Amino acid sequence: MHVHLLTGLLLLLFFSALASSASGRPAASWQLKTSPHFSVYHEADWSPDSITLELERLYGKLRMNVSMFAPWMVREKTKVYIYRDQRTYLNGEFHPPKWSKGLAYFSTKTVVVYDSGDIIKLRATLAHELTHLYFESFYGERLKNPPQWLNEGLAVMMEDLSPAGAGHWSSSLRYFPGEKIIPLERFFSVRLDQLDSDAQIGYWYLEAFGVVAYLFRPHMRIQFKNFCSLLRQGEKLEPTLWKVYRIKNLGEFDLTWRNWIRDYGTRQKQEPGGSFPSASFNFKPVEFTPFSLSNKDERKK
């Protein structure tokens, strides 16, 4: 899960040997690798395969879609810390929650992840967390946090658009069973910490992705930026939907959006299947096929 920070205290904590020894967690030994837009610190003697090239490829996609929220990403490098494995990540200086796969600190322009040994999963995690970083910096300018559904939905959308995502979320959205959809009148007030199972978390992420994908369609980028700006100013959701999208209320939005979801499959060319990859939660995916739905509520430990 991303972490919201409004100060640079954790950066000081990271570089402080005194803080490290007091916590009982020794500081990692970092190797530095740079690229035009990233400073990559990797714990292992060698970095994950071609990671700087992968980050620059990802940067192109992120710049196209989210640089309007973080113009600084064009002129300033983002710091990326890659732990050698999950154990050193969990025991490291950033004190991550046990259920997390990555952290984003917008105040210090830093992302922290670990190498699971699967480069595709690492790319997806980086896409997700970098989106959090850039989007949260937009809200951080006003000392605010974005709505959770909006923040996670956008991160999943960029994960889906990345080469690592390969459209898996879009593929899953095609087979989103209606009975698993939370009515939008209620969905916008549901938080992840209120959900009890991996399946519920997976459906919540899929719904957040679906709503953001609807609001951020290619011809509505300006509207989406205006929508986020008004929410950042403290505007309520329903009046903002009307001002920007001419959606009268959440009931109308729910109906229109469900119809869009119903037609979504006819507009997509991905093969059926896919899963819920999450770069925030370590939960077991819920897998879709066009003929069956498997709900598995076993959370990864």
Backbone bond lengths (Angstrom), bond angles and torsions (degrees), N, CA, C in turn:
res aa  C-N    CA-C-N  psi(-1)  N-CA   C-N-CA  omega(-1)  CA-C   N-CA-C  phi
1 M - - - 1.446 - - 1.515 108.74 -
2 H 1.297 117.36 141.03 1.452 120.29 176.04 1.511 109.66 -66.24
3 V 1.371 117.24 159.79 1.457 122.50 -179.60 1.513 108.10 -124.36
4 H 1.307 116.80 128.48 1.453 121.14 179.18 1.519 109.38 -85.85
5 L 1.333 116.83 128.13 1.454 120.88 176.60 1.517 108.41 -132.12
6 L 1.291 116.83 133.96 1.452 121.15 178.45 1.521 111.30 -107.40
7 T 1.325 117.90 0.25 1.461 122.30 177.65 1.506 108.80 -133.77
8 G 1.296 116.37 171.61 1.464 120.63 178.69 1.506 112.91 -96.64
9 L 1.330 117.29 22.46 1.458 120.17 -173.62 1.517 113.02 -62.04
10 L 1.341 116.40 -37.81 1.465 118.16 -176.77 1.521 111.81 -69.78
11 L 1.328 116.85 -29.14 1.451 117.90 175.98 1.523 110.22 -65.37
12 L 1.332 115.86 -41.68 1.460 119.56 176.19 1.521 110.33 -62.96
13 L 1.326 116.01 -38.68 1.456 120.75 179.51 1.517 111.22 -62.53
14 F 1.334 114.06 -38.78 1.462 119.52 -177.92 1.518 111.72 -63.83
15 F 1.329 116.07 -41.12 1.454 119.66 -176.23 1.523 113.62 -90.04
16 S 1.311 116.12 3.15 1.457 119.09 -176.89 1.526 110.42 -96.21
17 A 1.325 116.39 113.52 1.464 119.77 179.12 1.518 111.07 -65.64
18 L 1.313 115.36 -32.52 1.453 119.18 179.36 1.509 110.79 -63.39
19 A 1.338 116.23 -44.77 1.468 120.21 179.61 1.511 110.25 -64.32
20 S 1.328 116.65 -37.91 1.463 119.99 -179.52 1.514 111.30 -64.89
21 S 1.319 116.20 -44.65 1.459 118.28 -178.46 1.505 111.44 -69.42
22 A 1.349 116.79 -33.07 1.461 120.10 179.34 1.511 111.16 -66.93
23 S 1.337 116.40 -33.34 1.463 119.47 -178.87 1.512 111.53 -83.02
24 G 1.346 117.45 -12.05 1.449 120.12 -177.70 1.507 112.98 79.48
25 R 1.346 117.65 11.39 1.444 121.39 -178.93 1.523 108.68 -115.55
26 P 1.310 118.97 107.45 1.457 120.92 -176.40 1.519 111.46 -65.37
27 A 1.334 115.99 145.19 1.456 120.73 178.36 1.520 109.76 -66.79
28 A 1.331 115.37 142.89 1.460 120.12 178.30 1.524 109.68 -74.26
29 S 1.317 115.16 158.45 1.455 121.02 174.92 1.521 107.70 -98.94
30 W 1.316 116.89 110.06 1.452 121.08 -170.66 1.527 112.11 -99.29
31 Q 1.331 114.55 139.21 1.456 122.95 170.98 1.530 107.28 -104.45
32 L 1.312 117.83 138.37 1.464 121.46 -175.44 1.524 111.43 -105.92
33 K 1.325 113.68 134.15 1.460 120.80 174.96 1.526 106.47 -134.23
34 T 1.324 118.13 131.87 1.464 120.54 -175.16 1.522 111.35 -116.98
35 S 1.328 113.88 156.61 1.458 122.88 174.03 1.530 106.10 -143.97
36 P 1.312 119.22 175.18 1.469 119.41 -176.37 1.527 115.26 -54.25
37 H 1.338 118.31 -31.59 1.462 119.63 -174.51 1.525 114.12 -122.94
38 F 1.338 117.24 3.31 1.458 119.68 -176.44 1.528 111.54 -140.92
39 S 1.323 114.79 146.56 1.457 122.71 165.58 1.528 105.85 -112.66
40 V 1.315 116.46 112.07 1.460 121.67 -172.94 1.531 109.10 -104.42
41 Y 1.316 116.36 119.32 1.459 122.87 176.78 1.524 107.76 -105.53
42 H 1.322 116.65 117.50 1.465 119.33 -179.51 1.516 108.89 -118.70
43 E 1.318 115.05 140.90 1.464 121.19 -175.21 1.518 111.90 -78.51
44 A 1.314 116.91 -36.59 1.457 120.72 -179.69 1.528 110.04 -69.95
45 D 1.329 116.27 163.19 1.454 120.62 178.63 1.522 111.68 -64.50
46 W 1.322 116.32 -26.58 1.457 120.81 176.71 1.527 108.01 -125.08
47 S 1.320 116.13 149.44 1.455 120.36 -179.41 1.517 109.72 -84.49
48 P 1.347 118.03 158.00 1.464 120.04 174.23 1.531 109.98 -54.15
49 D 1.323 116.11 148.07 1.457 121.88 -172.47 1.526 112.89 -47.40
50 S 1.326 115.71 122.65 1.464 123.44 172.51 1.525 112.79 49.48
51 I 1.334 117.74 36.88 1.451 119.63 -171.90 1.525 112.43 -65.11
52 T 1.335 117.81 -35.86 1.457 118.39 179.69 1.523 111.19 -68.16
53 L 1.319 117.08 -37.98 1.460 119.93 175.79 1.523 111.04 -63.58
54 E 1.343 115.62 -41.39 1.463 119.73 178.69 1.531 110.93 -63.85
55 L 1.333 116.33 -40.92 1.462 119.83 179.54 1.519 111.17 -64.90
56 E 1.302 117.69 -39.12 1.464 119.53 179.61 1.533 111.11 -68.36
57 R 1.321 116.83 -36.39 1.472 119.45 174.10 1.516 110.55 -62.28
58 L 1.314 115.29 -43.78 1.458 120.69 178.61 1.524 110.83 -65.03
59 Y 1.318 116.57 -37.35 1.456 121.22 179.56 1.529 111.16 -57.55
60 G 1.330 116.57 -41.63 1.459 119.71 179.33 1.515 112.18 -57.86
61 K 1.323 116.61 -43.19 1.467 120.80 179.07 1.526 111.11 -68.36
62 L 1.333 117.07 -41.48 1.459 120.80 179.76 1.526 111.45 -67.00
63 R 1.314 116.49 -41.97 1.464 119.32 179.83 1.529 110.81 -61.16
64 M 1.309 116.92 -39.85 1.450 120.85 -179.29 1.533 111.79 -62.94
65 N 1.341 116.48 -33.10 1.467 119.92 -171.53 1.527 115.18 -106.82
66 V 1.323 119.07 -31.80 1.462 118.84 -173.04 1.526 114.68 -124.89
67 S 1.340 118.44 3.31 1.467 118.67 179.75 1.526 111.75 -64.85
68 M 1.329 118.12 -20.53 1.467 120.09 176.90 1.527 111.01 -64.60
69 F 1.331 116.96 -21.25 1.462 120.78 176.53 1.533 111.98 -92.44
70 A 1.328 117.24 -20.46 1.466 120.83 -175.91 1.523 109.71 -141.38
71 P 1.330 118.11 70.56 1.473 119.10 -179.80 1.519 113.38 -59.44
72 W 1.326 116.88 -19.95 1.459 120.44 178.77 1.523 112.77 -64.20
73 M 1.344 117.09 -22.12 1.456 119.86 -177.29 1.526 112.24 -64.28
74 V 1.332 116.88 -18.53 1.462 120.80 179.94 1.527 111.24 -78.27
75 R 1.323 116.66 -34.17 1.472 120.10 -173.80 1.532 114.35 -108.91
76 E 1.341 118.00 -13.70 1.460 120.74 -179.00 1.528 110.45 -119.59
77 K 1.320 115.43 144.86 1.462 119.53 178.38 1.524 110.74 -80.63
78 T 1.306 114.53 144.20 1.460 121.53 174.16 1.527 108.67 -94.58
79 K 1.320 116.36 137.41 1.471 121.10 178.43 1.533 109.49 -90.83
80 V 1.309 115.88 130.96 1.461 122.21 179.42 1.520 108.33 -125.06
81 Y 1.338 117.04 120.93 1.467 122.73 177.00 1.522 108.57 -105.75
82 I 1.335 116.44 126.47 1.464 121.40 -179.22 1.521 108.78 -120.08
83 Y 1.332 116.81 108.38 1.461 121.09 175.68 1.527 109.90 -73.36
84 R 1.317 115.72 154.77 1.467 119.96 -175.05 1.529 111.96 -67.99
85 D 1.344 118.57 -29.00 1.456 121.26 179.42 1.530 108.89 -162.16
86 Q 1.319 115.84 178.28 1.460 120.47 -176.74 1.525 112.04 -65.52
87 R 1.331 116.73 -35.71 1.468 119.44 -177.83 1.522 111.44 -62.15
88 T 1.328 116.56 -48.61 1.464 118.65 -178.63 1.530 111.13 -70.49
89 Y 1.320 116.25 -29.83 1.470 120.56 175.11 1.530 110.42 -62.47
90 L 1.328 116.42 -49.20 1.469 120.18 -177.95 1.529 111.92 -67.88
91 N 1.324 117.73 -29.31 1.462 121.81 -179.11 1.530 112.85 -97.08
92 G 1.325 116.40 8.72 1.454 120.09 -173.97 1.513 114.65 -86.01
93 E 1.324 114.36 -176.47 1.458 122.02 -172.07 1.521 114.32 -69.79
94 F 1.334 117.75 -17.86 1.460 119.59 -176.52 1.532 113.04 -86.70
95 H 1.329 117.37 -6.28 1.471 122.06 175.46 1.541 112.31 53.54
96 P 1.323 118.58 55.02 1.469 119.48 -177.30 1.523 112.15 -73.32
97 P 1.318 118.33 152.42 1.473 120.27 171.20 1.525 109.91 -61.71
98 K 1.320 116.44 149.26 1.462 120.76 -176.10 1.525 112.47 -63.37
99 W 1.343 116.89 -28.12 1.464 119.54 -176.14 1.527 112.75 -87.92
100 S 1.329 117.41 1.80 1.462 119.09 -173.46 1.521 112.24 -90.13
101 K 1.321 115.19 156.84 1.463 122.37 173.55 1.518 111.34 -114.48
102 G 1.323 117.23 -11.03 1.449 120.33 -179.89 1.511 111.04 -169.60
103 L 1.323 116.79 160.11 1.448 123.62 179.72 1.518 109.29 -131.48
104 A 1.331 116.36 148.68 1.462 121.13 175.35 1.518 108.75 -131.36
105 Y 1.326 116.24 123.07 1.465 122.55 179.30 1.527 108.24 -113.72
106 F 1.321 117.37 99.41 1.458 117.87 -173.89 1.518 112.63 -71.85
107 S 1.339 118.44 -27.11 1.463 120.10 -177.90 1.519 112.27 -66.23
108 T 1.341 116.49 -26.69 1.467 120.20 179.49 1.528 111.49 -114.53
109 K 1.336 115.92 9.18 1.473 121.68 177.71 1.531 110.84 52.73
110 T 1.332 114.04 52.01 1.466 121.06 -172.22 1.523 111.21 -131.37
111 V 1.332 115.23 139.03 1.461 122.76 172.36 1.519 107.97 -122.12
112 V 1.335 116.44 138.86 1.467 122.11 -179.52 1.524 108.47 -124.68
113 V 1.330 117.12 126.96 1.464 122.03 179.36 1.529 108.10 -140.69
114 Y 1.337 116.49 -179.69 1.455 120.64 173.31 1.520 109.96 -134.37
115 D 1.308 116.12 156.52 1.457 122.42 -178.95 1.529 108.87 -90.63
116 S 1.305 116.52 113.21 1.465 121.07 179.33 1.520 111.87 -85.82
117 G 1.327 116.50 -3.48 1.452 120.07 -175.62 1.512 112.77 93.06
118 D 1.333 116.34 -5.23 1.464 122.11 178.92 1.522 107.46 -114.79
119 I 1.328 117.92 105.60 1.456 121.64 -174.60 1.529 111.61 -63.85
120 I 1.333 117.61 -30.61 1.463 120.16 179.84 1.525 110.55 -66.97
121 K 1.341 116.03 -42.74 1.461 119.44 177.64 1.522 110.97 -66.41
122 L 1.322 117.09 -37.35 1.459 120.42 178.34 1.525 110.48 -63.28
123 R 1.327 117.38 -42.49 1.466 120.62 177.91 1.520 110.77 -60.85
124 A 1.328 116.48 -43.26 1.465 120.24 -179.53 1.522 110.66 -64.09
125 T 1.323 117.05 -42.70 1.462 120.89 178.49 1.522 110.53 -61.67
126 L 1.328 116.95 -43.32 1.463 120.57 179.19 1.520 111.49 -63.68
127 A 1.335 117.62 -41.39 1.464 120.25 177.83 1.518 110.93 -60.42
128 H 1.313 116.39 -43.31 1.460 122.57 -178.33 1.530 110.72 -65.51
129 E 1.320 116.23 -51.43 1.461 119.70 -175.27 1.525 112.81 -71.70
130 L 1.314 118.25 -34.90 1.462 119.87 176.26 1.522 110.83 -64.65
131 T 1.323 116.92 -36.37 1.467 119.73 175.85 1.518 110.31 -62.91
132 H 1.327 117.48 -44.46 1.462 120.36 174.72 1.527 110.46 -55.18
133 L 1.317 116.05 -46.64 1.457 120.54 -177.28 1.528 111.27 -58.18
134 Y 1.314 117.34 -51.45 1.454 121.31 -176.11 1.527 111.85 -68.87
135 F 1.332 116.63 -41.28 1.465 119.36 -177.96 1.525 111.22 -71.90
136 E 1.324 116.97 -40.91 1.457 119.67 -179.50 1.525 111.84 -67.27
137 S 1.318 116.89 -27.29 1.468 118.48 177.74 1.525 110.57 -65.16
138 F 1.318 116.90 -30.83 1.470 121.66 177.39 1.528 110.29 -63.34
139 Y 1.308 116.87 -46.15 1.471 120.98 177.51 1.520 110.98 -73.65
140 G 1.324 116.05 -33.17 1.457 120.09 -178.66 1.520 112.91 -63.00
141 E 1.339 117.19 -24.95 1.456 120.42 176.84 1.522 111.51 -59.42
142 R 1.332 115.84 -27.18 1.466 121.73 178.27 1.522 111.64 -106.96
143 L 1.330 116.09 15.90 1.460 121.91 -179.22 1.527 111.75 56.24
144 K 1.326 115.33 42.79 1.459 121.22 -179.85 1.519 109.68 -130.67
145 N 1.327 115.32 162.01 1.457 122.31 173.83 1.530 108.84 -109.21
146 P 1.320 118.59 143.12 1.464 120.46 177.03 1.524 110.86 -70.99
147 P 1.325 117.78 156.56 1.465 119.48 172.60 1.523 110.22 -55.10
148 Q 1.324 116.74 140.26 1.463 119.84 -174.02 1.522 112.08 -60.39
149 W 1.327 117.63 -42.36 1.468 119.94 -178.44 1.534 111.00 -62.69
150 L 1.338 115.75 -37.40 1.462 120.30 -178.80 1.526 110.64 -71.62
151 N 1.319 116.27 -42.79 1.459 122.19 -179.59 1.520 111.46 -64.10
152 E 1.334 116.98 -48.88 1.461 120.40 -179.17 1.526 111.45 -71.45
153 G 1.328 116.72 -38.24 1.460 119.62 -179.79 1.518 112.38 -61.86
154 L 1.333 116.61 -41.98 1.462 120.00 178.59 1.521 111.00 -67.54
155 A 1.343 116.93 -40.17 1.467 120.60 178.81 1.530 111.02 -62.42
156 V 1.324 116.29 -40.57 1.469 119.99 178.51 1.531 109.92 -68.36
157 M 1.335 117.73 -37.70 1.456 120.53 178.87 1.526 110.90 -60.89
158 M 1.341 116.76 -43.50 1.454 119.80 179.33 1.527 111.31 -70.67
159 E 1.321 116.54 -33.24 1.468 120.26 173.75 1.525 109.41 -61.55
160 D 1.331 116.59 -42.05 1.456 122.01 -179.02 1.530 111.55 -66.41
161 L 1.336 116.19 -35.78 1.463 120.65 -178.32 1.528 112.95 -79.50
162 S 1.333 115.81 -17.39 1.462 119.21 -178.16 1.526 110.22 -72.65
163 P 1.335 117.22 157.88 1.472 119.29 176.72 1.521 112.87 -55.79
164 A 1.344 116.45 -32.84 1.464 119.75 -179.84 1.520 111.57 -70.22
165 G 1.347 116.43 -34.18 1.457 119.76 -177.33 1.508 113.24 -70.02
166 A 1.334 115.87 -36.50 1.469 122.45 175.53 1.525 112.51 52.72
167 G 1.337 117.14 28.56 1.459 119.91 176.01 1.508 115.53 72.51
168 H 1.346 118.63 18.81 1.465 120.25 -178.19 1.524 111.74 -62.76
169 W 1.320 117.10 -40.53 1.467 118.62 179.15 1.519 110.68 -66.59
170 S 1.332 117.01 -40.88 1.461 120.08 177.66 1.517 110.87 -61.25
171 S 1.321 115.28 -40.19 1.454 119.97 178.31 1.525 111.35 -62.77
172 S 1.336 116.41 -42.32 1.460 120.19 178.71 1.522 111.66 -66.43
173 L 1.331 116.26 -35.70 1.471 119.62 -178.36 1.522 111.63 -61.99
174 R 1.322 116.21 -28.79 1.460 120.15 179.18 1.522 111.86 -62.15
175 Y 1.334 116.96 -27.21 1.465 121.04 -175.34 1.526 111.76 -118.31
176 F 1.324 116.09 30.10 1.462 121.67 178.06 1.526 108.57 -70.36
177 P 1.347 118.41 109.31 1.472 119.90 -177.92 1.527 111.10 -67.98
178 G 1.323 116.19 132.43 1.454 120.89 -175.52 1.516 113.83 -56.68
179 E 1.331 117.92 -33.38 1.463 120.19 -177.46 1.526 112.43 -71.10
180 K 1.328 116.82 -14.66 1.462 120.33 178.96 1.525 112.52 -93.84
181 I 1.319 116.77 -8.39 1.461 120.77 179.44 1.529 109.67 -77.12
182 I 1.309 116.91 128.64 1.468 121.09 173.82 1.523 107.91 -80.09
183 P 1.340 119.26 126.35 1.468 119.60 177.37 1.521 110.48 -50.62
184 L 1.323 116.49 135.74 1.459 119.68 -173.28 1.523 112.49 -61.49
185 E 1.331 117.54 -26.87 1.469 119.61 176.42 1.527 111.04 -57.94
186 R 1.339 115.94 -28.12 1.458 121.03 -179.40 1.519 112.24 -104.50
187 F 1.324 117.03 -31.34 1.463 121.32 -173.91 1.522 112.53 -56.12
188 F 1.326 117.59 -42.15 1.461 120.27 -173.35 1.529 113.08 -67.30
189 S 1.314 117.78 -13.11 1.462 120.46 178.01 1.529 112.45 -104.71
190 V 1.337 117.28 -1.55 1.464 121.31 179.74 1.523 109.43 -84.94
191 R 1.342 115.36 132.88 1.460 120.32 178.26 1.530 109.74 -113.35
192 L 1.327 114.85 156.42 1.456 120.13 -176.58 1.526 112.51 -59.52
193 D 1.324 117.60 -35.08 1.463 118.98 -177.59 1.524 112.75 -72.77
194 Q 1.332 116.93 -3.65 1.463 121.01 175.62 1.525 112.19 -93.13
195 L 1.327 117.39 -4.43 1.455 121.90 -176.16 1.524 110.33 -96.04
196 D 1.331 115.92 144.96 1.461 120.95 -168.89 1.521 115.06 -104.05
197 S 1.315 118.70 -16.95 1.460 119.29 -172.29 1.517 110.74 -138.98
198 D 1.328 114.73 163.71 1.455 120.45 175.93 1.525 111.02 -60.48
199 A 1.323 116.85 -38.87 1.462 120.35 -179.70 1.523 110.61 -62.66
200 Q 1.332 117.64 -45.60 1.451 120.56 179.12 1.531 111.35 -62.64
201 I 1.332 115.96 -41.93 1.461 119.72 177.94 1.524 110.24 -62.27
202 G 1.327 116.41 -43.35 1.456 120.28 179.70 1.515 112.46 -60.73
203 Y 1.334 117.15 -45.99 1.460 120.33 178.80 1.520 111.50 -65.09
204 W 1.333 116.56 -36.52 1.471 119.79 177.97 1.525 110.29 -62.74
205 Y 1.332 117.00 -45.54 1.459 120.32 178.03 1.527 111.28 -61.50
206 L 1.320 116.43 -41.89 1.458 119.99 -179.64 1.528 110.77 -64.01
207 E 1.326 116.56 -39.60 1.465 119.39 179.07 1.527 110.91 -68.31
208 A 1.333 116.96 -41.58 1.468 120.12 176.78 1.523 110.36 -59.61
209 F 1.323 116.47 -43.96 1.464 120.54 177.05 1.525 110.59 -60.44
210 G 1.331 116.82 -45.43 1.457 120.19 -177.75 1.519 112.71 -62.49
211 V 1.331 117.46 -41.25 1.461 121.01 179.98 1.527 110.42 -66.37
212 V 1.331 117.02 -45.89 1.466 119.72 -179.70 1.527 110.71 -66.35
213 A 1.317 117.48 -39.72 1.463 120.31 177.84 1.522 110.99 -60.13
214 Y 1.325 116.85 -34.96 1.470 120.89 177.88 1.531 111.06 -70.05
215 L 1.337 116.61 -44.61 1.464 120.44 -177.73 1.522 112.59 -73.22
216 F 1.333 116.70 -26.71 1.460 121.73 -174.54 1.523 110.62 -110.17
217 R 1.341 116.46 42.43 1.452 119.51 175.07 1.523 109.53 -66.44
218 P 1.340 117.65 154.85 1.474 120.49 -172.23 1.523 115.28 -50.35
219 H 1.331 118.06 -36.94 1.462 120.15 -177.56 1.528 112.71 -87.62
220 M 1.342 117.20 8.05 1.462 120.64 -177.54 1.520 112.52 -124.89
221 R 1.311 117.75 28.20 1.457 120.69 -178.96 1.527 111.70 -63.36
222 I 1.341 116.58 -42.36 1.464 119.59 -179.68 1.522 110.25 -65.50
223 Q 1.332 115.79 -41.79 1.466 119.20 177.53 1.524 111.17 -61.31
224 F 1.328 116.75 -41.01 1.452 119.46 -178.63 1.522 110.69 -64.67
225 K 1.318 117.48 -41.70 1.463 120.33 177.47 1.531 110.09 -62.02
226 N 1.325 117.53 -43.26 1.470 120.77 178.47 1.527 111.32 -63.87
227 F 1.320 115.60 -39.08 1.463 121.30 178.27 1.532 110.30 -59.98
228 C 1.327 116.53 -48.38 1.463 120.68 -179.70 1.532 111.14 -66.03
229 S 1.325 117.18 -36.26 1.462 120.98 179.84 1.520 111.23 -65.01
230 L 1.332 116.62 -42.16 1.466 119.99 179.68 1.530 111.08 -66.79
231 L 1.324 117.28 -40.76 1.461 119.94 176.75 1.529 110.17 -63.42
232 R 1.316 116.54 -37.70 1.461 120.28 178.34 1.533 111.45 -64.54
233 Q 1.310 115.82 -30.69 1.469 120.50 178.28 1.522 112.56 -76.35
234 G 1.341 116.53 -8.14 1.455 119.90 179.21 1.503 114.80 102.15
235 E 1.333 117.69 6.97 1.465 121.02 177.93 1.529 109.79 -66.07
236 K 1.318 115.95 148.05 1.459 121.40 176.58 1.525 109.97 -75.11
237 L 1.339 115.56 156.81 1.459 120.74 -173.08 1.523 112.81 -63.65
238 E 1.322 118.34 -51.62 1.467 119.90 -175.20 1.523 112.86 -61.55
239 P 1.338 120.05 -48.83 1.467 118.95 177.12 1.527 112.82 -60.34
240 T 1.334 116.52 -33.47 1.457 119.94 179.61 1.524 110.92 -69.06
241 L 1.321 117.04 -41.02 1.463 120.30 176.63 1.526 110.87 -59.59
242 W 1.321 117.26 -37.98 1.457 120.71 179.00 1.534 111.16 -69.89
243 K 1.323 116.45 -45.58 1.468 120.40 -178.18 1.522 112.04 -61.13
244 V 1.328 116.45 -40.54 1.463 120.13 -172.01 1.519 112.56 -94.90
245 Y 1.334 117.36 -43.14 1.467 121.15 -172.83 1.524 114.00 -113.03
246 R 1.327 116.12 -2.10 1.474 121.00 -176.20 1.534 111.93 57.64
247 I 1.326 115.04 37.32 1.458 122.09 172.50 1.524 106.75 -95.09
248 K 1.319 117.62 120.41 1.468 121.67 -169.70 1.524 112.91 -68.21
249 N 1.325 116.34 -43.60 1.460 119.54 -176.14 1.524 109.08 -159.36
250 L 1.335 116.14 175.56 1.462 119.82 -176.20 1.524 112.20 -69.32
251 G 1.332 117.03 -28.84 1.457 119.49 176.67 1.523 111.11 -64.05
252 E 1.333 116.21 -44.85 1.470 120.16 177.20 1.520 111.01 -65.07
253 F 1.332 115.32 -40.41 1.459 120.07 178.73 1.524 110.14 -60.10
254 D 1.332 117.59 -44.26 1.454 121.97 -178.85 1.529 110.59 -59.46
255 L 1.319 116.77 -44.54 1.461 120.88 -178.48 1.523 110.95 -66.67
256 T 1.323 115.98 -48.13 1.467 120.27 -178.77 1.522 111.24 -62.72
257 W 1.322 115.85 -41.94 1.462 120.17 -178.35 1.524 111.68 -67.33
258 R 1.338 117.18 -41.41 1.468 119.74 178.62 1.528 111.11 -62.73
259 N 1.317 116.77 -37.64 1.460 119.98 176.92 1.526 110.75 -65.08
260 W 1.321 115.71 -38.10 1.463 120.28 177.50 1.527 110.29 -65.10
261 I 1.334 116.73 -41.75 1.463 120.79 177.29 1.524 110.34 -61.78
262 R 1.327 115.81 -41.13 1.460 120.03 -178.06 1.530 111.33 -61.29
263 D 1.314 116.60 -35.83 1.460 121.05 -179.75 1.518 112.70 -89.67
264 Y 1.320 116.54 -4.77 1.465 120.74 -172.93 1.519 111.45 -60.82
265 G 1.321 116.73 -40.78 1.455 120.50 -176.85 1.511 113.03 -61.74
266 T 1.331 117.25 -31.90 1.462 119.59 -179.11 1.521 112.34 -74.46
267 R 1.343 115.79 -14.81 1.463 119.54 -179.48 1.517 112.21 -99.53
268 Q 1.337 117.55 -5.99 1.456 121.29 -176.96 1.528 110.60 -109.86
269 K 1.324 115.77 149.55 1.462 120.65 -176.86 1.528 112.77 -111.61
270 Q 1.359 116.40 2.25 1.458 117.91 -179.22 1.526 110.43 -66.66
271 E 1.313 115.83 152.35 1.458 120.95 174.83 1.525 109.24 -71.02
272 P 1.337 118.83 151.15 1.458 120.46 179.38 1.513 111.37 -64.31
273 G 1.315 115.25 153.99 1.456 120.86 179.50 1.504 109.77 123.65
274 G 1.308 116.86 -148.11 1.461 120.17 179.22 1.509 111.09 95.96
275 S 1.304 115.73 179.78 1.450 120.40 -177.57 1.505 109.39 -155.35
276 F 1.317 116.61 -172.28 1.444 122.38 179.22 1.522 109.69 -103.63
277 P 1.326 119.13 82.57 1.460 117.62 175.43 1.513 109.53 -74.97
278 S 1.292 118.31 129.58 1.461 120.56 178.54 1.506 110.23 -124.38
279 A 1.323 114.50 129.15 1.450 119.13 178.23 1.514 111.28 -90.84
280 S 1.312 117.45 2.93 1.452 120.02 179.43 1.511 110.84 -108.53
281 F 1.340 116.80 -53.75 1.452 120.71 -177.59 1.511 111.51 -99.64
282 N 1.323 115.86 139.04 1.453 122.01 170.48 1.524 108.29 -85.96
283 F 1.318 117.86 80.65 1.456 119.20 178.56 1.524 109.50 -124.19
284 K 1.320 115.36 156.04 1.456 120.02 -178.21 1.520 109.53 -75.49
285 P 1.339 118.43 128.46 1.463 120.29 -173.73 1.518 113.23 -64.58
286 V 1.324 114.70 154.99 1.452 122.75 169.62 1.512 105.78 -101.94
287 E 1.319 117.30 119.80 1.451 120.40 -173.54 1.522 111.10 -99.62
288 F 1.344 114.63 142.10 1.451 121.38 179.46 1.520 110.96 -111.05
289 T 1.302 116.40 143.73 1.453 122.49 161.08 1.523 104.97 -132.68
290 P 1.316 119.25 163.77 1.460 119.39 -179.65 1.519 113.72 -67.22
291 F 1.333 117.75 -12.33 1.456 120.56 -175.07 1.516 113.97 -110.94
292 S 1.326 117.25 -19.60 1.453 118.10 -176.49 1.510 109.99 -149.59
293 L 1.305 114.82 160.67 1.452 121.18 177.89 1.507 108.17 -131.64
294 S 1.311 116.51 125.24 1.460 120.81 -178.57 1.510 109.34 -107.40
295 N 1.316 117.07 116.58 1.464 121.74 177.88 1.515 109.21 -101.70
296 K 1.305 116.09 117.88 1.465 120.05 -179.54 1.511 107.53 -123.54
297 D 1.323 115.99 116.93 1.449 120.54 -173.19 1.518 113.13 -97.70
298 E 1.326 116.88 15.29 1.461 119.63 -178.06 1.511 109.36 -83.07
299 R 1.306 116.62 114.24 1.462 120.38 179.34 1.517 110.30 -81.28
300 K 1.334 115.08 137.91 1.465 119.33 175.15 1.502 109.35 -66.71
301 K 1.279 114.65 139.10 1.468 119.78 178.06 1.516 109.51 -90.60
